[in-house]
Each structure stands twice: as C-alpha cells, then as structure tokens.
Amino acid sequence: MKTPVPRHRLVQLLLMFLLFLGSSVGSWAWFHVSPQKYPVSYHFHVRQQVAGYEFVPEAVAEEAVEILSTTNLFNGRFVREKRDRFTVFAGEWTGRDAREMSVVQHTPDICWVTVGARPVDMGQPSVVEVPLAGEKVAFECRVFNMGHDSIPEMTIWCATATGQVLMEGGRFSGEATSEWEKRKLMNHYTRIRSMNTFLQAVKNRIPGDGSKQFVRLSTGVTGDWRITLAQLKDFAQQWLELEVARQVPST
C-alpha cells in the first residue's frame, strides 16, 4: 500500500517546479523576446597579407583546437626584414558552436600564464582604444615575461559576442611565490573574469548562443612600452578590417 504524499509536500514541490520554470523561461525571454537592438555592432575581418610584411603561418595544436571548439582560426607571425615581428591570432565562432560565453575567455591572462608566462607591470594600461573604421574599439592590454631569457611581450586583444565588445577585466598580477599560490590566484581571477563577462551579458542582453570573435596581436618590448603600444595599434589597423553595423533609429 502506497503512503499518500502530504498535501503541504505537494504544494512545496509545485512551488519549486514553478520557480524553476519561471527562472528558466524568464532567462530565455530576457535574451530572446524583443531582443536588444544595439546602436553599433562590430565584425572583424583579418587580412591575410599586410604590405611590407611576410606572413608565416603557425599550426594550432590539436589539443588547443579541441578546447577552442572551432577550426575557424588564423594564427602566425607577420615579419619584416627579420627585425619587425607581430604575432597574431584570430578565432571566430558561429551560433552553432558558441553556446557559452566561455569561448571568449581563452585570453593570454589564462592561456599564456598557464604555460609559464609571467605578467609584468611596466605601467601600461589594462585597456586601450584602437582606432578602426572611424571607431575607437576597446582592447585589453598586457605585458608578459615569456621566459627563456626572452624580451617581454606586449599583447592587445579584443573579444566580441553578438558584435558587442566584452571586457573581462581582473588582470592577473602574477605575484605568486609558489606554483600552488599561482594556481590559487589564477582561479580567483578566472572567477572574476567569468563574473564580469556574465554581468555584461545580462546587463546588455547579449545572448550566449550568438556569434563570437577573438583577435589578438603581440610583439616584443625592446624599449619604452609606449612606443611598443603605438606600434601594436598601428599594426592592428593594417591587419584588421572592421565592419561596423549601425542600427537605424526608428521613426
């Protein structure tokens, strides 16, 4: 003989179900019902050739391709007279293979530090504006000591979701006295970046299943970091073509 479920228990289960249903439907509706119309949306196009430079492609490791969940990648170095060198990377995800915001979180703050790079503070800003197609596009900026007696590497990058720039923030300081301490700090800053991305997505109603892009370029710092940053900005304008879509105001 089955014991009947108390009425109050049924009410509790029903309320829990309605709460779960309401939160799920509400979240979906926030991003998809009368979707946000952005005044400006960006789409990067990378140039395969840059005047005066030779492009040297570099294969992306299979493990990295699997983590990135896309084969739409552009990776290599632009070199000129064996003295000027810009390392570049670009990735693009469509709505079919970009179900989560995490695809735009594979930044140098995570990937480079994980393989041994150490963040360096030379006084450089954490965010810079790069002029592209008449727009001032926000790029994140870092300097890393790559080890092996190499010169510091300055890098700038930009991640977009549904044409909107996503700033992760939470720059990793790198001040760790042991491997355990480094991993602890990495986890802390990764959580900060994830929360920043999530809050931006919710605030600006950026759906996680839209198109996403990530572009990054870097070069060595051989003198004043300000000169290096100016060189990166200049090369970014040569390498990247920005397509700008503007929302026509309703009358």
C-alpha positions as CSV (number, residue, x, y, z in Angstrom):
1,M,0.0,0.0,0.0
2,K,1.4,3.4,-1.1
3,T,1.7,6.1,1.5
4,P,-0.1,9.3,0.3
5,V,2.1,12.3,-0.2
6,P,1.2,15.0,2.3
7,R,-0.6,18.0,0.8
8,H,1.9,20.5,2.0
9,R,4.7,18.4,0.4
10,L,2.8,18.6,-3.0
11,V,2.5,22.3,-2.6
12,Q,6.2,22.6,-1.9
13,L,7.1,20.5,-5.0
14,L,4.7,22.6,-7.1
15,L,6.2,25.8,-6.0
16,M,9.7,24.6,-6.6
17,F,8.7,23.5,-10.1
18,L,7.1,26.8,-10.9
19,L,10.1,28.7,-9.5
20,F,12.4,26.7,-11.7
21,L,10.2,27.1,-14.7
22,G,9.8,30.8,-14.1
23,S,13.5,31.4,-13.8
24,S,14.3,29.3,-16.9
25,V,11.6,30.9,-19.1
26,G,12.4,34.4,-17.7
27,S,16.1,34.0,-18.5
28,W,15.3,32.9,-22.0
29,A,12.8,35.7,-22.5
30,W,15.3,38.3,-21.3
31,F,17.7,37.5,-24.1
32,H,15.3,36.5,-26.9
33,V,11.9,38.2,-26.5
34,S,12.1,41.7,-28.1
35,P,15.9,41.2,-28.3
36,Q,18.2,44.1,-27.6
37,K,18.9,46.3,-30.6
38,Y,22.5,47.6,-30.3
39,P,23.3,51.1,-31.8
40,V,26.6,49.7,-33.1
41,S,27.8,46.2,-33.8
42,Y,31.3,45.1,-34.8
43,H,32.7,42.3,-37.0
44,F,36.4,41.8,-37.6
45,H,37.9,40.6,-40.9
46,V,41.6,39.7,-40.8
47,R,43.8,40.5,-43.7
48,Q,45.9,37.6,-44.9
49,Q,48.5,39.9,-46.3
50,V,49.9,43.2,-44.9
51,A,52.0,45.4,-47.2
52,G,55.7,45.1,-46.4
53,Y,55.4,42.0,-44.3
54,E,55.7,38.3,-44.9
55,F,53.2,36.1,-43.1
56,V,54.5,32.9,-41.6
57,P,51.5,30.6,-40.6
58,E,51.7,28.5,-37.5
59,A,49.6,25.4,-36.9
60,V,47.4,25.4,-33.8
61,A,47.9,22.3,-31.7
62,E,45.0,19.7,-31.9
63,E,44.5,20.0,-28.1
64,A,44.0,23.8,-28.4
65,V,41.6,23.3,-31.3
66,E,39.6,20.9,-29.2
67,I,39.5,23.4,-26.3
68,L,38.6,26.3,-28.6
69,S,35.8,24.2,-30.3
70,T,36.4,25.8,-33.7
71,T,38.6,25.3,-36.7
72,N,38.0,28.8,-37.9
73,L,41.4,30.1,-36.7
74,F,44.1,32.4,-38.0
75,N,47.5,32.0,-36.4
76,G,51.0,33.0,-37.2
77,R,53.6,35.8,-37.5
78,F,54.0,38.8,-39.7
79,V,57.7,39.6,-40.1
80,R,59.6,42.3,-42.0
81,E,63.4,42.2,-42.7
82,K,63.8,39.8,-39.7
83,R,63.5,42.7,-37.3
84,D,59.8,43.6,-37.0
85,R,57.6,40.8,-35.8
86,F,53.9,40.8,-34.9
87,T,52.4,37.5,-33.7
88,V,48.7,37.3,-34.5
89,F,45.7,35.1,-33.6
90,A,42.1,35.2,-34.6
91,G,39.2,32.9,-33.9
92,E,35.5,33.0,-34.8
93,W,32.5,31.0,-33.5
94,T,29.1,30.9,-35.1
95,G,25.8,30.4,-33.1
96,R,26.1,26.7,-33.7
97,D,29.4,26.2,-31.9
98,A,29.4,29.1,-29.5
99,R,26.8,28.1,-26.9
100,E,28.7,29.6,-23.9
101,M,30.4,32.8,-23.2
102,S,33.5,30.8,-22.1
103,V,34.7,30.6,-25.7
104,V,35.9,34.2,-25.4
105,Q,37.8,33.6,-22.2
106,H,40.8,31.9,-23.7
107,T,42.9,35.0,-23.3
108,P,46.6,35.5,-22.5
109,D,45.6,36.1,-18.9
110,I,44.6,32.4,-18.8
111,C,46.4,30.6,-21.7
112,W,49.8,32.2,-21.5
113,V,50.1,32.2,-17.7
114,T,49.0,28.6,-17.6
115,V,52.0,27.6,-19.8
116,G,54.5,29.6,-17.7
117,A,54.3,33.3,-18.8
118,R,54.6,35.8,-16.0
119,P,52.6,39.1,-16.1
120,V,54.8,42.2,-16.0
121,D,53.6,45.7,-14.9
122,M,55.5,48.3,-16.8
123,G,52.9,51.0,-16.1
124,Q,51.0,50.0,-19.3
125,P,47.2,50.5,-19.2
126,S,44.9,47.4,-18.9
127,V,42.6,48.8,-21.6
128,V,43.4,50.8,-24.7
129,E,41.4,52.2,-27.6
130,V,42.4,51.2,-31.1
131,P,41.1,53.4,-34.0
132,L,39.4,51.2,-36.6
133,A,36.9,52.3,-39.3
134,G,36.3,55.6,-37.5
135,E,35.5,53.8,-34.2
136,K,37.6,53.6,-31.0
137,V,37.5,49.9,-30.2
138,A,38.4,48.8,-26.6
139,F,41.2,46.3,-26.5
140,E,42.7,44.7,-23.3
141,C,46.4,45.2,-22.9
142,R,49.1,43.2,-21.0
143,V,52.8,42.6,-20.9
144,F,54.3,39.1,-20.2
145,N,57.7,37.7,-19.4
146,M,57.7,34.6,-21.6
147,G,60.8,33.1,-20.0
148,H,63.9,31.6,-21.6
149,D,65.8,35.0,-21.5
150,S,63.3,36.4,-24.0
151,I,62.3,40.1,-24.0
152,P,58.9,41.0,-22.6
153,E,55.9,40.5,-24.9
154,M,53.2,43.2,-25.1
155,T,49.8,42.0,-26.3
156,I,46.4,43.6,-27.0
157,W,43.2,41.7,-27.7
158,C,39.5,42.1,-28.2
159,A,36.7,39.7,-27.7
160,T,33.1,40.2,-29.0
161,A,29.8,38.5,-28.6
162,T,26.9,39.3,-31.0
163,G,29.0,42.2,-32.2
164,Q,29.5,43.7,-28.8
165,V,32.9,44.1,-27.1
166,L,33.3,42.1,-23.9
167,M,35.8,43.3,-21.3
168,E,36.9,40.6,-18.9
169,G,39.0,42.6,-16.6
170,G,40.6,41.0,-13.5
171,R,44.2,41.4,-14.6
172,F,46.3,38.6,-13.0
173,S,49.1,40.3,-11.0
174,G,51.5,37.3,-11.2
175,E,52.9,37.9,-7.7
176,A,53.0,34.3,-6.6
177,T,55.7,32.6,-4.5
178,S,54.8,29.1,-5.5
179,E,53.0,27.0,-8.1
180,W,50.2,26.4,-5.6
181,E,49.9,30.1,-4.9
182,K,49.9,30.9,-8.7
183,R,47.1,28.4,-9.3
184,K,45.1,29.8,-6.4
185,L,45.4,33.3,-7.8
186,M,44.6,32.1,-11.3
187,N,41.4,30.5,-10.1
188,H,40.5,33.7,-8.2
189,Y,41.0,36.0,-11.3
190,T,39.3,33.5,-13.6
191,R,36.2,33.7,-11.4
192,I,36.4,37.5,-11.6
193,R,36.6,37.4,-15.4
194,S,33.7,34.9,-15.6
195,M,31.5,37.1,-13.4
196,N,32.4,40.2,-15.3
197,T,31.5,38.5,-18.6
198,F,28.3,37.2,-17.2
199,L,27.2,40.6,-15.7
200,Q,27.9,42.3,-19.0
201,A,25.9,39.7,-20.9
202,V,22.9,40.1,-18.6
203,K,23.1,43.9,-18.4
204,N,23.4,44.3,-22.2
205,R,21.2,41.4,-23.0
206,I,23.9,39.6,-25.0
207,P,22.8,36.0,-25.7
208,G,25.4,33.3,-25.3
209,D,24.4,31.5,-28.5
210,G,25.3,34.2,-30.9
211,S,28.4,34.7,-33.0
212,K,31.7,35.4,-31.2
213,Q,35.1,36.6,-32.2
214,F,38.5,36.9,-30.6
215,V,41.5,38.8,-32.1
216,R,44.9,39.2,-30.5
217,L,48.3,40.6,-31.6
218,S,51.6,40.9,-29.8
219,T,55.2,42.0,-30.2
220,G,58.4,42.3,-28.1
221,V,59.1,45.3,-25.9
222,T,62.6,46.5,-26.7
223,G,62.5,49.9,-25.2
224,D,59.8,52.3,-24.0
225,W,56.5,50.4,-23.7
226,R,54.6,53.4,-25.0
227,I,56.4,53.1,-28.4
228,T,55.6,49.3,-28.5
229,L,51.9,50.0,-27.7
230,A,51.8,52.6,-30.5
231,Q,53.4,50.1,-32.9
232,L,50.7,47.5,-31.9
233,K,47.9,50.0,-32.5
234,D,49.3,50.9,-35.9
235,F,49.7,47.3,-37.0
236,A,46.2,46.4,-35.7
237,Q,44.9,49.0,-38.2
238,Q,46.9,47.3,-41.0
239,W,45.9,43.7,-40.1
240,L,42.2,44.2,-39.1
241,E,39.4,45.4,-41.1
242,L,36.4,46.4,-39.0
243,E,32.8,46.1,-40.4
244,V,30.5,48.4,-38.5
245,A,26.7,47.9,-38.5
246,R,24.6,50.7,-37.2
247,Q,21.0,50.4,-36.0
248,V,18.8,52.8,-37.9
249,P,16.7,54.8,-35.3
250,S,13.0,54.0,-35.5
251,T,10.8,56.9,-36.5
